[in-house]
Amino acid sequence: MASIETVANRYKPLRFNGIANGLDELLSMAEANEMSHLAFAEMLADHEPA
């Protein structure tokens, strides 16, 4: 299983720096709120500036 740092680093070449820098917090929020995969994906999209 990949580490959070490994996954976060995969977002950087895509220029999703907001997600890369906040992934740990985003995952914690998703777990605390028992989010579905779809809700988590939406949260990631909302977290990244346009």
N, C-alpha and C positions, 0 to 999 in steps of 0.2 A: 504494500500500500504506500502511495506517495505521501510525502510530508506536505504540510501546508506551505512551507517555503518553496518546495519544488513546484507545486501547482501555481502558486502566486507568480513565480518566475516565468511560467509559461504564458501568462497574460501580458507581460512587459513587451515582448516583440510585437504584440498585437496593438500596442499603445493603449491598453486598458489599465493605465496606472492607478486609477481610483480603485478598481477592483483589486489589483495586485497589492496595493498598500493597505487595503482594509479587509482583506480576505479573512483573516483571523476573527475580527469583530463580526463580520457578516455571517460567518459560520456559527459563531456563538449565538447570535440573534436568531438564526434559523433553527438551531437546536432548542433554544429556550421557548420558542413559539411553535414548535412542532410543525414547521412549514412543509408543505408538499414540495416536490421537485419543481413543479411549475411555478409556485409562488416564490421559491428561492431564485429561479432563473429570472423572474420578473424583478426581484429585488436587486439582482446583479445589474440588470439593464438600467434600473432607476438610479443606481449608485454611481454609474459612470456618466460624467458630464457630456453633454451633446457637442 
